[in-house]
Amino acid sequence: MHDDPVPGPAGDALPADLDVTAYVGAYQFPGTHRRRIAGTAYLLTAVACTAGAATSGNAGLVAAAILLVLILVAALAPTLATHDPTQSLIGVEEVTKRQPPCIHLFGCPPDQPQHFFGLDGNVRDLYSRILFGARLSLLVGIVSVGFAIVIGSLLGATSGYLGGWTDHLLMGLMDIMLAFPSLILAIGIVTVLGPGLINTLLAIGIVSIPVYARIMRASVLSIKQQDYVTADRSIGVPTRRILFGNILPNALTPLVVQGTLGIAVSILDAAALSFLGLGAQPPTPEWGSMIGQERNQVFTAPHLILFPGLALILTVLAFNLLGDGLRDALDVRQRA
């Protein structure tokens, strides 16, 4: 992560060949990829700020501020981290497992290694693991919801526009999926496919498809009755052009709101799967997995539950507030 040894807060030098690619792979962006990361961070930051500005009231601005911090933390995790998030510090520093936070500025003895959030049961720096966990949470939320929106929109648009037996077949399948609690269905899918991050993304995306399919179908049923769609049909405009050129662009507003709220749900579902040992596998830094591994230490080492729990709560709260703000801002009836 660093080209040259960089002194840590306790005076120790981080090794120049520090590499966590084996466990966080795509989350590390060395060398020439830094410009891409900077561009991505600027883009996501602009999106968060624009979304916050578009929402009405203080809730949207608070959500945008939290998301801005989260995005910057995720993008700059290799720089902000003080230790390798997967490395045990046994034999590296004179520390013990589940050591409480030590911050020299707040009175921690200067001769004791500094760890802002303490150490976990495997003697790994919790602060660094939470920083890298932000990347994983954003990845899970955005990718799974994006997958669900794409597939759900296609199914819902096709069902709503064509109607007839196609509508009955597709919506019947969606009803069957909605009959199962989403988390239980996700657990079943991951159990069949096997634990792991990719299967977790796939499972969460699959169980979210019916929600977006039904929203898109309802929008298409309303829009296809509009005069401009009827006019296109009367002059022989191809069905594909009507559906993808005229109807879909006008049916995306409800998906934007639901997608923002869905990211929060996806992050929670991923944390729940990791808590059960079905999601991201150790030593990958993931907030739900951190809580699950130390769940029996809630009274003896509460910092191991508190810090990843707070990170999870703030992230989910930010997406929920942003979704509510976007819903209010995009709802024409409320503006009127």
WOFENUR-V384864 format. One line per field, one symbol per residue. burial: 1 if it has 24 or more other ideal C-beta (glycine too) atoms within 12 Angstrom, else 0. A space follows every 50 residues. Layout:
# WOFENUR-V384864
burial = ???
This chain:
# WOFENUR-V384864
burial = 11000001110001000101001100111000000010001001100110 11011000111111111111111111111111111110100010101111 11000000000011111111111111111111111111111111111111 11111111111100001001100100100001101110110000111111 11111111111111111111101100001000000000000110011100 11111111111111111111111111111111111111111111001000 101111111011011111111111111011000000
